[in-house]
Amino acid sequence: MARKSKQIEPSGKTLLLVDDDLEYLSINRQMLEREGHNVLVAKNGPEALKKLKDQHIDLMLLDYYMPGMTGEEVVEKLRKFNPHVQIILQTGYASENPPRDILNRLDIQGYYDKSEGPEKLLLWTDVGLKAAFSIQLLEKSRRGLQYILDVTPDLHKIQPLDDLLQGILWQISGLLGAVNSFLAVFPEGGYIPFEPVETESFLAMVKDSELVIRASTGRFEVSHSIRKSLEDEKVSSINDVLIHGQIKVVELSTIVPLLVGEATLGVMYLDRPAIQKENLDIIQLFANQAAVAIQNVQLYEMAAIDSLTGVYGRGFFEQVALRELRTAYRSQQEISMLMVDVDDMKAINDGHGHLVGDDALTTIGKVLKQATRGNDAVGRVGGDEFAIILPQTPTEGAIRVGHRIFEMMKDQYIVGSSGNIPLKVSIGTCEIERSTISKDEIIRPVTREYFIEIYDKIVQSADDALYRAKDGGGNQVSEGNLVRWR
């Protein structure tokens, strides 16, 4: 009976064997491949350096004496572009170079005398690969920490919550190379430059007492409950993480809590296990930074955003408007305001109920945000009245924004008790002319009361124009009187 050959498990490690003796290369390559390693060979120093630049190498077994370029010269050139590859130096003339002297002089990890036989070579190979593993872990941890330091400022910028959550999801997915993942967050508070991967993931927040996806990649879908997206066992694991606030690696998944102090804001789910403790530590550190950023945005939105319409609340809008007025005054730029009012809002509330009226306001808020630029500010300043500040915009530009709103409103309607109800708005505009006061003539400090006075004037002018639009039948834009800096 023929002997069955032993199945070799791949080690996942790549070795580079460098020697000018072709027979030695062939014999030792076969021996190392039988150990499960991926073995590359090079006949001289320049060939070895090219392979080291083109491919990831864990360990190089390098002959000391080679024609043209010695092993020592190879090491010197290598360390100029790669400080991490581990090196075992080989020689048949060990007595001419005391091993301790060579180890101290060169940045290498071992010294092998060829006369000591193949077992000693395998021993040195194991030593070199263990050193490579340790160095790679340290480097990965260092890069991970540097990545967190680099990305933290962006995490803590004030930005829409959904944008922040999606960004966190991509970052954590890339950190582990996850393909399917999601991030789940409670709404009330209650670079490692890896190769990019196409991720499948999602973000969820609590709605009606269950986690609902808010941001996703891949196969997971926004607005779906996690109970519909995952098996019962994984949902149970997520609940355990929410309760205990500790990372959990289960089957082929990693579940990471988002913690601020003792409060758990939510979880991140990734479809790849984080087995190494160093990975878990880095991921939790990143998750803690992400959780603080999420809580800050939640608190900001609670204070600044009108929950019904998604635009700024009145108080916060006024603060933004005063800041933009101050900027326009100092930079001598035009600035305009739009006042927007829903036509026939009373009829909608009286005829179809206030819930339908709320739907109308929500729809108007979405349209106004879509019709304006990122640096414009939209606020709800009354029951069914909205205001928009347009920096660096004269009257002509404000009127164009008004017509853009009308165009987008054509396709908008709400469902009432008697069917679809089209939505229409009236708009009034007002511009503050460009300041002609030279910067040298500006009396400082310019008081807050001064800008409050100007704000009241443009609100009054735009409001007067709005009511002229309504008196003219509505669904139109009316130009208000120009306001001048005094």
C-alpha positions in Angstrom: 0.0 0.0 0.0 1.3 3.4 -0.9 2.0 5.8 2.0 -0.4 8.7 2.3 1.4 12.0 2.2 0.7 14.3 5.1 -1.6 17.3 4.3 0.4 20.5 4.8 -1.5 23.4 6.2 -0.4 26.7 4.6 1.4 28.9 7.2 0.3 32.1 5.4 3.9 33.4 5.6 6.1 34.4 2.6 9.8 33.7 2.7 12.5 35.1 0.4 15.5 32.7 0.0 18.5 34.6 -1.5 21.6 32.6 -2.6 23.9 32.4 -5.6 24.1 28.6 -5.3 21.2 27.4 -7.4 21.3 23.8 -6.0 21.1 25.2 -2.5 18.1 27.4 -3.5 16.3 24.4 -5.0 16.8 22.0 -2.0 15.9 24.5 0.7 13.0 25.9 -1.2 11.4 22.4 -1.3 12.1 21.9 2.4 10.6 25.2 3.4 7.5 24.7 1.2 7.0 21.3 2.9 6.6 23.4 6.1 3.7 25.2 4.5 5.5 28.4 3.6 5.2 30.4 0.4 8.8 30.6 -0.8 10.3 33.0 -3.3 13.9 32.8 -4.5 16.5 35.3 -5.7 20.0 34.6 -7.1 21.6 37.9 -6.2 21.2 41.1 -4.2 19.5 43.3 -6.9 16.9 40.6 -7.7 16.2 40.2 -4.0 15.7 44.0 -3.5 13.3 44.1 -6.4 11.1 41.4 -4.9 11.2 43.1 -1.5 9.9 46.3 -3.1 7.2 44.5 -5.1 5.8 42.0 -2.6 5.1 41.6 1.1 7.9 39.4 2.6 7.7 38.2 6.2 11.3 36.7 6.4 14.4 36.8 4.3 17.0 34.0 4.4 20.0 35.8 3.0 23.4 34.5 1.9 26.3 36.6 3.2 28.8 36.0 0.4 27.4 36.7 -3.1 29.2 38.1 -6.1 28.4 41.7 -7.0 26.5 42.6 -3.8 27.1 41.0 -0.4 24.4 40.2 2.1 25.5 43.1 4.2 25.1 45.5 1.3 21.6 44.1 0.6 20.6 44.7 4.3 21.9 48.3 4.1 19.9 49.1 1.0 16.8 47.3 2.3 16.6 49.2 5.5 16.4 52.5 3.6 12.9 51.6 2.4 11.7 48.8 4.7 12.7 48.6 8.4 10.3 45.7 9.2 11.3 42.7 7.2 13.0 40.1 9.4 16.4 38.7 8.2 18.3 35.6 8.9 21.9 35.8 7.5 23.4 32.6 6.2 27.1 31.8 5.6 29.4 28.9 5.1 32.3 30.9 6.6 31.0 31.6 10.1 34.4 31.5 11.7 35.5 34.6 9.7 32.7 36.8 11.1 31.8 36.2 14.7 28.0 36.0 14.9 27.7 38.5 17.8 29.6 41.1 15.9 27.4 40.7 12.8 24.2 40.8 14.8 25.3 44.0 16.5 26.5 45.7 13.4 23.6 44.8 11.1 19.8 45.1 11.7 19.2 41.3 11.5 17.4 38.8 13.6 19.6 35.7 13.3 22.8 34.2 11.9 22.9 30.6 10.4 26.0 28.6 9.6 25.1 26.4 6.6 27.3 23.6 8.0 24.9 23.1 10.9 22.3 21.4 8.6 18.7 21.7 7.7 17.2 21.3 11.2 19.1 24.4 12.4 17.9 26.3 9.4 14.2 25.3 10.2 14.9 26.4 13.8 16.2 29.8 12.7 13.2 30.1 10.3 10.8 29.6 13.2 12.6 32.2 15.3 12.5 34.7 12.4 8.8 34.2 11.7 7.9 34.7 15.4 9.9 37.9 15.4 8.1 39.0 12.2 4.7 38.3 13.8 5.6 40.3 16.9 6.9 43.3 14.8 3.9 43.2 12.5 1.5 43.3 15.5 3.4 46.2 17.0 3.4 48.1 13.7 -0.3 47.4 13.2 -1.1 48.7 16.7 1.0 51.8 16.1 -0.7 52.5 12.8 -4.1 51.8 14.4 -3.4 54.4 17.1 -2.1 56.9 14.6 -5.2 56.3 12.5 -7.5 57.0 15.5 -5.5 60.2 16.2 -5.9 61.3 12.5 -9.6 60.5 12.2 -10.8 61.8 15.6 -11.0 65.5 14.5 -13.3 64.6 11.7 -15.5 62.5 14.0 -16.0 65.4 16.3 -17.1 67.9 13.7 -20.7 69.0 13.9 -22.4 67.2 11.0 -25.7 65.4 10.3 -26.0 62.3 12.5 -26.6 60.0 9.6 -23.5 61.2 7.8 -21.5 60.6 11.0 -22.8 57.1 11.5 -22.2 56.1 7.9 -18.6 57.4 8.2 -18.0 55.5 11.4 -19.4 52.4 9.8 -17.0 52.6 6.8 -14.0 53.3 9.1 -14.7 50.3 11.4 -15.4 48.1 8.5 -12.1 49.0 6.8 -10.3 48.5 10.1 -11.2 44.8 10.1 -11.7 44.3 6.4 -15.4 43.5 7.0 -17.7 42.7 4.2 -21.1 42.7 5.9 -21.6 45.0 8.9 -23.9 47.5 10.6 -23.9 50.1 13.3 -26.8 50.4 15.7 -27.4 53.5 17.9 -29.9 54.6 20.4 -31.3 58.0 19.3 -31.6 59.7 22.7 -28.0 59.5 23.8 -29.5 56.6 25.4 -5.2 55.3 9.0 -4.9 52.0 9.2 -4.5 52.1 5.4 -5.8 48.6 4.8 -6.6 47.6 1.3 -10.1 48.8 0.5 -12.9 46.3 0.6 -16.5 46.3 -0.7 -18.4 46.2 2.5 -21.9 45.1 3.3 -23.0 46.8 6.5 -25.7 48.8 8.2 -26.3 51.2 11.1 -29.4 51.0 13.3 -31.1 53.2 15.9 -34.0 52.4 18.3 -37.4 53.0 16.9 -40.6 51.7 18.6 -38.4 49.7 21.0 -36.3 47.9 18.5 -33.1 48.5 16.5 -33.8 49.8 13.0 -31.1 50.2 10.4 -30.2 53.8 9.7 -27.1 53.5 7.5 -25.9 50.5 5.5 -23.5 49.0 3.0 -23.9 45.8 1.0 -26.8 43.5 1.6 -28.3 45.2 4.6 -31.1 47.7 4.0 -31.9 51.0 5.6 -35.1 51.2 7.7 -35.2 47.4 8.2 -35.3 46.0 11.8 -32.2 44.0 12.7 -34.6 41.1 13.6 -35.4 40.9 9.9 -31.8 41.2 8.9 -30.0 38.7 11.2 -30.6 35.3 12.6 -32.1 35.0 16.1 -28.8 33.9 17.6 -27.0 37.0 16.4 -29.8 39.3 17.6 -29.5 37.6 21.0 -25.7 38.3 20.9 -26.3 42.0 20.1 -28.7 42.2 23.0 -26.0 40.7 25.3 -23.6 43.4 24.1 -26.1 46.1 24.7 -26.7 44.9 28.3 -23.1 44.2 29.3 -21.2 46.8 27.2 -18.4 44.4 26.1 -17.0 43.4 22.7 -18.3 40.0 21.7 -16.7 37.8 19.0 -19.3 35.1 18.0 -19.0 32.7 15.0 -17.6 34.8 12.2 -18.8 38.2 13.6 -17.6 40.9 15.9 -20.1 43.0 17.9 -18.7 46.3 19.4 -20.5 48.4 21.9 -20.5 52.2 21.6 -19.9 53.4 25.2 -19.9 56.8 26.8 -19.1 56.3 30.5 -21.5 53.7 31.7 -24.1 54.4 29.0 -24.3 52.2 25.9 -25.4 54.2 22.9 -25.6 51.3 20.5 -23.5 48.7 18.7 -21.4 48.1 15.6 -21.8 44.7 13.9 -19.1 43.4 11.6 -19.0 40.1 9.7 -15.4 39.3 10.4 -14.0 38.0 13.7 -11.4 40.1 15.5 -9.4 37.3 17.1 -6.2 39.1 18.1 -6.4 41.1 21.4 -4.5 44.0 19.8 -7.3 44.3 17.2 -10.0 44.3 19.9 -8.2 47.0 21.9 -7.8 49.3 18.8 -11.4 48.8 17.8 -12.8 49.5 21.2 -10.6 52.7 21.4 -12.0 53.8 18.1 -15.5 52.9 19.1 -15.2 55.0 22.3 -14.2 58.1 20.3 -17.1 57.4 17.9 -19.6 57.1 20.7 -18.6 60.5 22.1 -18.9 62.0 18.7 -22.4 60.5 18.2 -23.5 61.8 21.6 -22.3 65.3 20.8 -24.2 65.3 17.5 -27.3 64.0 19.2 -27.2 66.7 21.8 -26.5 69.3 19.2 -29.4 68.2 17.1 -31.7 68.1 20.1 -30.8 71.8 20.8 -30.6 73.1 17.2 -32.9 71.1 15.0 -36.7 71.3 14.8 -37.6 67.6 15.2 -40.7 67.8 12.9 -39.1 69.6 9.9 -35.4 68.7 10.2 -34.4 72.4 9.8 -33.0 74.7 12.5 -35.3 75.7 15.4 -36.0 79.4 15.7 -33.5 80.2 18.5 -30.6 78.4 16.8 -31.5 79.9 13.4 -31.4 83.4 14.8 -27.9 82.7 16.2 -26.7 81.4 12.8 -28.3 84.4 11.0 -26.5 86.9 13.4 -23.2 85.1 12.7 -23.7 85.4 8.9 -24.7 89.0 9.2 -21.5 89.8 11.1 -19.5 87.9 8.4 -21.2 89.8 5.6 -20.6 93.1 7.3 -16.9 92.5 7.8 -16.3 90.9 4.3 -18.5 93.5 2.6 -20.5 90.8 0.8 -24.2 90.8 -0.1 -26.5 88.6 2.0 -30.2 87.8 1.4 -33.1 86.3 3.3 -36.2 84.4 2.2 -39.3 84.1 4.2 -41.4 81.1 3.2 -45.0 80.4 4.3 -47.2 77.4 3.4 -50.3 78.4 1.4 -53.7 77.3 2.8 -52.2 75.7 5.9 -55.2 76.5 8.0 -57.4 74.8 5.5 -55.2 71.7 5.6 -55.3 71.5 9.4 -59.0 72.2 9.6 -60.1 70.0 6.8 -57.7 67.0 7.3 -56.3 67.2 10.8 -53.1 68.4 12.4 -51.3 65.1 11.6 -51.7 65.8 7.9 -50.6 69.4 8.6 -47.5 68.0 10.2 -46.8 65.9 7.1 -47.0 69.1 5.1 -44.5 70.9 7.3 -42.1 67.9 7.2 -42.3 67.8 3.4 -41.6 71.6 3.2 -38.6 71.3 5.4 -37.1 68.6 3.2 -37.7 70.6 0.0 -36.1 73.8 1.5 -33.0 71.9 2.6 -32.7 70.3 -0.9 -33.1 73.6 -2.7 -30.4 75.4 -0.8 -26.6 75.1 -0.5 -24.6 73.6 2.3 -23.6 77.0 3.7 -27.2 78.4 3.6 -29.2 78.2 6.8 -32.9 77.1 6.9 -35.0 77.6 10.0 -38.5 77.2 11.2 -39.4 80.6 12.7 -43.2 80.1 13.2 -45.9 77.5 13.0 -45.9 77.2 9.2 -43.3 79.9 8.5 -39.7 79.3 7.5 -36.7 81.6 6.9 -33.6 81.1 4.8 -30.3 83.0 5.1 -28.3 83.1 1.8 -24.7 84.3 2.3 -23.0 86.1 -0.6 -26.3 86.2 -2.5 -27.9 89.3 -4.0 -31.6 89.7 -4.7 -31.3 88.0 -8.1 -29.8 84.9 -6.6 -32.5 84.9 -3.8 -35.2 85.0 -6.4 -33.6 82.1 -8.3 -33.6 80.1 -5.1 -37.3 80.9 -4.7 -38.1 79.7 -8.2 -36.1 76.5 -7.6 -38.3 75.9 -4.5 -41.4 76.4 -6.6 -40.1 73.9 -9.2 -39.3 71.3 -6.6 -42.7 71.8 -5.0 -44.6 70.8 -8.2 -44.1 67.2 -7.4 -44.9 67.4 -3.7 -48.2 66.5 -2.1 -49.6 65.0 1.1 -52.4 62.5 1.6 -55.5 63.9 3.2 -58.9 62.5 4.0 -60.1 63.1 0.5 -57.0 62.1 -1.4 -53.8 63.8 -2.5 -53.3 67.5 -1.5 -50.8 69.5 -3.6 -48.5 71.7 -1.6 -47.7 75.4 -2.4 -45.8 78.2 -0.7 -45.4 81.9 -0.9 -42.0 83.6 -0.6 -40.7 87.0 0.3 -37.1 88.1 -0.3 -34.9 90.8 1.2 -31.3 91.8 0.5 -28.8 93.7 2.6 -26.7 95.7 0.2 -22.9 95.2 0.1 -21.3 97.4 2.8 -19.5 100.5 1.3 -17.7 101.3 4.6 -14.0 100.7 4.3 -12.6 98.2 6.8 -10.5 101.0 8.3 -13.7 103.0 9.0 -15.5 100.2 10.9 -15.9 101.3 14.5 -15.0 98.4 16.8 -16.3 96.7 18.6 -19.5 96.3 16.5 -22.1 95.4 19.2 -24.4 92.4 19.1 -27.3 94.8 19.4 -26.3 96.4 16.1 -26.7 93.1 14.3 -29.9 92.2 16.1 -31.3 95.5 14.8 -30.2 94.7 11.2 -31.7 91.2 11.6 -35.0 92.6 12.7 -35.0 94.9 9.7 -34.5 92.2 7.1 -37.0 89.9 8.7 -39.6 92.7 8.6 -38.7 93.5 4.9 -38.9 89.9 3.8 -42.1 89.3 5.9 -43.8 92.3 4.2 -42.8 90.9 0.8 -44.2 87.5 1.8 -47.6 89.0 2.7 -47.7 90.9 -0.7 -47.1 87.5 -2.3 -49.9 86.0 -0.4 -52.2 88.9 -1.1 -51.4 88.4 -4.8 -52.9 84.9 -4.7 -49.9 82.9 -3.2 -47.6 80.5 -4.9 -45.3 83.3 -6.0 -42.2 85.2 -4.9 -42.2 88.9 -4.0 -39.1 91.2 -3.6 -38.8 93.2 -0.4 -37.2 96.6 0.2 -33.4 96.8 0.3 -31.9 97.1 3.7 -28.8 99.2 4.1 -26.0 99.0 6.8 -26.1 102.2 8.8 
